[in-house]
Amino acid sequence: MLQLFKKVALFYINGFKHLPDWGRQVWLIILIKLAVIFLILKLLLMPDLLKKKFDNEKQRIQFMQEQLKL
């Protein structure tokens, strides 16, 4: 199993080493887009509402337990 993982890792490492300059630029753009999507949008669109509604952890836990009982 470890040999398979090592072979796959070396395959990708060698592939990235031999990329042309435009290919590296494309990967850089892809990584920047992923960072924007997962970091910035998560912070803006998914605020922590439980921390705003309740003062302490015990109240949050109790609220979640009530909600999960349906």
VOTI-487930 format. One record per residue (C-alpha): residue number from 1; y, z, x. Coordinates in steps of 0.02 Angstrom, whole numbers, plus 50000, padded with zeros to 5 digits. Layout:
BEGIN
  resi      y      z      x
   NUM      Y      Z      X
...
# end
This chain:
BEGIN
  resi      y      z      x
     1  50000  50000  50000
     2  50119  50045  50141
     3  50080  49881  50230
     4  50125  49783  50073
     5  50291  49875  50057
     6  50327  49843  50242
     7  50289  49657  50225
     8  50401  49640  50072
     9  50542  49736  50158
    10  50530  49627  50315
    11  50529  49470  50206
    12  50695  49519  50127
    13  50772  49582  50289
    14  50732  49418  50377
    15  50796  49321  50228
    16  50963  49410  50230
    17  50980  49391  50417
    18  50965  49203  50405
    19  51083  49180  50257
    20  51228  49060  50282
    21  51404  49131  50273
    22  51430  49076  50093
    23  51269  49165  50042
    24  51331  49329  50114
    25  51495  49308  50022
    26  51401  49281  49859
    27  51300  49440  49886
    28  51460  49535  49925
    29  51536  49475  49761
    30  51378  49525  49667
    31  51381  49700  49742
    32  51566  49722  49701
    33  51533  49669  49521
    34  51389  49791  49506
    35  51498  49931  49573
    36  51632  49890  49445
    37  51508  49883  49303
    38  51412  50042  49342
    39  51548  50153  49415
    40  51714  50110  49338
    41  51657  50060  49164
    42  51542  50211  49151
    43  51686  50328  49190
    44  51801  50242  49066
    45  51683  50208  48922
    46  51565  50357  48929
    47  51665  50518  48942
    48  51574  50685  48942
    49  51607  50738  48763
    50  51503  50896  48773
    51  51615  50968  48908
    52  51767  50934  48800
    53  51691  51009  48642
    54  51610  51166  48712
    55  51667  51297  48835
    56  51504  51344  48920
    57  51329  51281  48956
    58  51246  51395  48827
    59  51346  51318  48684
    60  51305  51142  48744
    61  51119  51181  48752
    62  51121  51258  48580
    63  51211  51107  48507
    64  51087  50985  48587
    65  50939  51086  48523
    66  51009  51080  48346
    67  51038  50893  48358
    68  50863  50857  48423
    69  50778  50952  48282
    70  50835  50818  48161
# end
